[in-house]
Amino acid sequence: MARVRSGAYAPMDVDLPGVPAVYALIQAPNGAIAAGFSTTGSAVAAATSTVTNTGTARAYPTLVLTGPTSGSARAYQLLNTTTGRAIYLNLTIQAGETVTLTFDPAALSFTSDFRGNIADAILPGSQESDFFLQPGANTMTLLVSSSTVTATLRWRPTVASLDDL
């Protein structure tokens, strides 16, 4: 399933099993979308976590994904629901592979320890050049097809001025 965001198709934060028949879609006032569907198997939904930027200014994080314990996994998206910023991916991660997505505007990069530069795995509609953590709590969601993929988000808190020290 996909939806249009910023003029491009972007995956939704759920991976339905098999070939589902979607019977109904509705969007709530807060932007959440509910789908009525019929299929067999288990759906995979995005994991949600809250991270706190203790600085007083935007912080540009680095996301590190470590591949599943066996086989491969698909990474679909990273969302900061607090800021509305999203990264949509078409990325297959192999067992033992580590991928690093650095959002620092001065050093933006997406690399794999197996394949080198994998920036082409970022889909249109993503906001990779302005993906940040706002000061305070940020609710993050990550949709990956395997529960054995490890995700780490790290950043350096920044301050807006010397007065904030």
C-alpha positions in Angstrom: 0.0 0.0 0.0 1.1 3.5 -0.7 -0.1 7.1 -0.4 0.9 10.3 -2.2 3.2 12.6 -0.2 4.9 15.7 -1.7 3.9 14.6 -5.2 5.4 11.1 -4.9 4.1 7.7 -3.8 5.3 6.8 -0.3 4.8 3.5 1.6 2.3 3.5 4.5 3.5 2.4 8.0 2.1 -1.2 7.6 3.1 -4.1 5.5 0.1 -6.3 4.7 0.8 -10.0 4.0 0.2 -11.7 0.7 -1.9 -10.0 -1.8 -4.5 -8.2 0.3 -7.9 -7.0 -1.0 -8.3 -3.5 0.4 -12.0 -2.7 0.8 -12.0 0.7 2.5 -9.6 3.5 3.4 -10.4 6.4 5.6 -8.3 9.3 6.8 -8.8 10.7 10.3 -8.5 14.5 11.0 -5.0 13.9 12.5 -3.8 12.4 9.2 -3.9 8.7 10.3 -5.2 6.3 7.7 -7.2 3.2 8.5 -7.6 0.4 6.0 -10.2 -2.4 5.9 -8.6 -5.4 4.1 -8.9 -9.2 3.6 -5.9 -11.5 3.5 -4.3 -14.3 5.5 -1.2 -14.0 7.6 0.1 -11.3 9.9 0.6 -7.7 9.1 3.8 -5.9 10.1 3.4 -2.4 11.6 6.0 0.3 12.4 7.7 0.3 15.7 7.3 3.5 17.7 9.7 5.1 20.2 10.1 8.5 21.8 13.6 10.1 21.8 14.4 13.3 23.6 16.7 16.0 22.2 18.1 17.7 25.3 19.5 20.6 23.3 17.7 23.9 22.6 18.1 23.7 18.8 17.5 21.2 16.0 19.7 18.1 16.1 20.5 16.2 13.0 20.6 12.4 13.8 22.4 9.4 12.3 20.4 6.2 11.9 22.2 2.9 11.9 20.4 -0.3 10.9 22.0 -3.7 11.4 20.7 -6.5 9.2 18.6 -9.4 10.4 20.0 -12.5 12.0 19.4 -14.5 8.8 18.2 -13.9 5.3 17.2 -10.3 4.4 14.7 -7.6 5.5 13.1 -4.7 3.8 13.3 -1.2 5.3 10.3 1.0 4.3 10.3 4.2 6.2 11.5 6.4 9.1 9.1 9.0 10.4 9.5 11.8 13.0 5.8 12.2 13.7 6.5 15.2 15.9 8.1 17.3 13.1 6.2 15.6 10.2 9.5 14.7 8.5 9.7 11.4 6.7 12.3 9.2 4.9 10.9 6.6 2.5 13.1 3.7 1.6 13.3 0.9 -1.0 16.1 -0.9 0.9 16.8 -4.6 1.3 19.2 -5.3 4.2 21.2 -8.5 4.3 22.1 -10.5 7.4 25.1 -9.0 8.9 25.0 -5.8 6.9 25.1 -2.4 8.5 23.7 0.7 6.8 24.2 4.3 8.1 22.0 7.3 7.2 23.6 10.6 8.3 21.2 13.6 8.2 23.8 16.3 8.9 23.1 18.9 6.2 26.9 19.4 5.8 27.6 15.7 5.4 24.4 14.0 4.2 25.1 10.3 3.3 23.6 6.9 3.1 26.1 4.0 3.1 26.3 0.3 3.5 29.3 -1.6 4.8 28.6 -4.2 2.0 27.7 -1.9 -0.9 29.1 1.6 -0.3 26.8 4.5 -1.4 23.2 3.5 -1.3 21.6 6.9 -1.6 19.4 5.6 -4.5 17.4 3.6 -1.9 15.9 6.8 -0.7 12.5 7.3 -2.4 11.1 10.6 -3.8 9.0 12.5 -1.3 11.6 12.0 1.4 12.9 14.9 3.4 16.5 13.7 3.9 18.0 17.1 3.5 15.9 18.5 6.4 15.3 15.6 8.7 15.9 16.7 12.3 14.9 16.2 15.9 13.3 19.2 17.5 14.2 20.2 21.1 12.4 18.0 23.6 10.5 14.8 22.9 10.2 13.4 19.4 8.0 10.4 18.5 9.8 8.2 15.9 8.4 5.3 13.9 10.4 2.8 11.8 8.9 0.2 9.5 11.1 -2.8 8.8 9.9 -6.2 7.7 12.0 -8.2 10.3 11.9 -7.9 14.1 15.6 -8.9 14.2 16.9 -5.7 12.5 18.5 -3.5 15.0 18.0 0.3 14.7 20.1 2.9 16.6 19.4 6.7 16.4 22.2 8.9 17.7 22.7 12.6 17.7 24.6 15.4 19.4 22.4 17.9 21.2 23.0 21.4 20.0 22.2 24.8 21.6 20.6 27.8 19.9 23.0 30.3 21.5 25.7 30.6 24.1 23.0 31.9 26.5 21.5 28.4 26.5 24.6 26.9 28.1 
